[in-house]
Amino acid sequence: MNKKTKNIFLIDIAVPVKHNLAKTITDKQNKYQELANEICAMWKQKAAAQVIPIVISSTEQLQSHYHKV
């Protein structure tokens, strides 16, 4: 949690087989979104928690949108 901006980040790291990168990202986002919502309610946060799945292939390639984070 960033205490200045009151943002919550849930970060999960996975290393799947190379051809499963996109599926793994979607699965991780869906898996942790409910938890993110519960944390916001429990901590009485107005801003939504952000789920950030970091998925690295076995050949050490990152998905292109991770460079923006």
C-alpha positions in Angstrom: 0.0 0.0 0.0 1.3 3.4 -0.9 0.4 5.5 2.1 0.7 8.9 0.4 -1.7 8.1 -2.5 -3.6 5.4 -0.6 -3.2 3.0 -3.5 -3.2 -0.7 -3.0 -1.2 -3.1 -5.2 -1.5 -6.8 -5.2 1.5 -8.2 -7.1 1.8 -11.9 -8.1 4.7 -13.4 -9.9 4.4 -16.5 -12.1 6.7 -18.4 -14.5 4.5 -20.5 -16.8 5.4 -22.4 -20.0 6.0 -19.9 -22.8 2.8 -20.4 -24.8 0.6 -19.8 -21.7 1.7 -16.2 -21.0 -1.5 -14.4 -22.0 -3.7 -17.0 -20.3 -1.7 -16.8 -17.1 -2.0 -13.0 -17.0 -5.8 -13.2 -17.4 -6.1 -16.0 -14.8 -4.0 -14.1 -12.2 -6.1 -10.9 -12.7 -9.4 -12.8 -12.3 -8.1 -14.8 -9.4 -7.0 -11.8 -7.3 -9.7 -9.2 -8.2 -12.1 -10.5 -5.6 -9.4 -10.3 -3.0 -8.5 -6.8 -4.1 -12.2 -5.7 -3.6 -12.3 -7.3 -0.2 -9.1 -5.5 0.9 -10.5 -2.2 -0.2 -13.7 -2.8 1.8 -11.8 -4.0 4.8 -9.4 -1.0 4.8 -12.2 1.4 3.8 -10.3 2.6 0.7 -12.1 4.7 -1.9 -9.7 3.8 -4.7 -9.7 0.3 -6.2 -6.8 -2.0 -5.5 -4.7 -2.8 -8.5 -3.8 -6.4 -9.4 -0.5 -6.6 -11.1 0.5 -10.0 -12.4 4.1 -10.3 -13.4 4.5 -13.2 -15.7 7.9 -14.3 -16.9 8.4 -17.1 -19.4 10.9 -19.8 -18.9 13.0 -18.0 -21.6 13.0 -14.8 -19.4 10.7 -12.8 -21.7 8.3 -10.3 -20.1 5.0 -9.3 -21.6 5.3 -5.9 -23.3 2.8 -4.0 -20.9 5.0 -4.7 -17.9 7.5 -2.1 -19.0 4.9 0.6 -18.3 4.6 -0.4 -14.6 
